């Protein structure tokens, strides 16, 4: 696969009084896109909890704005894996409108036990699953 792309439309609830997408909504679009990217690899993120008692948590995120999105725009979020370790991964998410980059999100996810929040290794199935989002060399 090597990356995953999904489209969203900007609604009133996503904008400020001027019709421009509110800054925090970019993170919400990125979250939805990550969830769908993982699902597209073959398992919903809820499967990690259900089958292994583990969850993804955002460890850190960097959001760089390039161009504002506005009410009724259709945006595309493209997600790809940039690194994968035993208990964490890093994803790059590019938010575009047509050919124009609106924002870039660099997000680190950690795998933790739901019961106590302690770091845990990805199960081999999930490690392999996440590699589907890595660029093909």
Buried (B, 14 or more C-beta within 10 A) or exposed (E): BEBBBBEBEBEEEBBEEEBBBBEEBBBBBBBEBBBBBBBBBEBEBEBBEEEBEBBBEEBEBEBEBEEBBEBEBEBBBBBBBBEBEEBBBBBBBBBBBEEEBBBBBBBBBBBBEEEEEEBBEBBEBBBEBBBBBBEEE
